[in-house]
Amino acid sequence: MNKGGHMGENKHRFFVIKTLAIIILALHSLVGLAFGDTSATQPVSCSFISIDIPTPGGELGFTHLGDINEDGEITGGFTNSILGPRGFLLSNKFKLTDIQCPGTVNVEPNAEPQSINEHGEITGFCFTGRISGFFRNKKGKLTVLDFPRANLTEAVGINDDGQVVGDYRDSGGKFHGFFWDDGLFLTIDVPFPEATATTPNGINNVGQIVGFYFDNNATGSFPNGHVHGFLYDNGIFTSFDFPGALATLPADINDRGQIVGTYADTDLVGHSFLLENGKFTTFDVSFSNVVATQVSGINNRGQIVGRYLESNPGDLVNPFLSHGFIATPESESKSKSRLLVSKPNDFSNFQRWPQDIEELSKRFAKWARQLK
């Protein structure tokens, strides 16, 4: 390696996220030892900005942000029971570009973007009768990624070299991780003897990979096994868990080695975390009526994006509203880690998503002031 929601039967990632991370319901490898402090420190001090992208019908409360790059470009989507998943790219000048998978002309867009790199290249997955991964280059050309002989492929993380990680399901129904680079697929399976499935989520520019795996300890609350985080670094896999958590799901890693993710506490309530220099800190959006926080991405400036769920009592169809957020550290990172890779930005212009720009500008006026 160089430098680095629908609930159908085959919606593997939605199942994992909904049941473990956010709901409130009840390639030669060595094995590394578990790492991370035995207790979590105080919550991260950040300023939070809430973001809602209106659906084509004008509804708010369905937004989720997948990732943010150093130039402030964001990729994400919105999903509700009527429209299904729609993907977008939001530029740092608040221009929206609709992201649509190939073969879906004249039908509703169906892409779920997950990550964006410094060049504006995006990866994610599509719904076209099956789940397929995709790679979208800086000119907007989209390439479908299907792992050979797999019946499901989910592309999730991307670095600045355009290398992609994700997971696939084989013909026997087992999930494996994969690494993709310019047409070449490699399988990633954590080497722990208790592991039954592997799901990589993020890759940085020095080849470190984070994700989670299922063990063979199936219970009533975890019928697929308990979930643990892993880090791949220079040929070594390391397992880790948030202290006291019932499930740990790392989502992304930046070039400083900062890892963000989600965990389920002993009441199966979803929270988020930051892991830095072996220390865990809890991470929850601080707005009122927030019932769960799910982080998705972190850039090299330490900015974190994701979504939070807001209680929406009285609506049986949508009892929780989903809003995107950007969290910016209030002070510079105290991490002793240094930025390992630095490249000049090379961003392309993207086609504007058809929306009323005046209305959009008003919605993001506060955000724009805070980002300056």
Beta strands, then each sheet from edge to edge (+ up, - down):
strand 1: 30-32
strand 2: 46-51
strand 3: 63-68
strand 4: 74-80
strand 5: 84-90
strand 6: 96-99
strand 7: 111-116
strand 8: 122-127
strand 9: 131-136
strand 10: 142-145
strand 11: 152-158
strand 12: 164-169
strand 13: 175-181
strand 14: 184-188
strand 15: 195-203
strand 16: 209-215
strand 17: 227-233
strand 18: 236-240
strand 19: 247-253
strand 20: 259-264
strand 21: 270-276
strand 22: 279-283
strand 23: 290-298
strand 24: 304-311
strand 25: 320-329
sheet 1: 1+ 18+ 17- 16+ 15-
sheet 2: 2+ 25- 24+ 23-
sheet 3: 3+ 4- 5+ 6-
sheet 4: 7+ 8- 9+ 10-
sheet 5: 11+ 12- 13+ 14-
sheet 6: 19+ 20- 21+ 22-
end
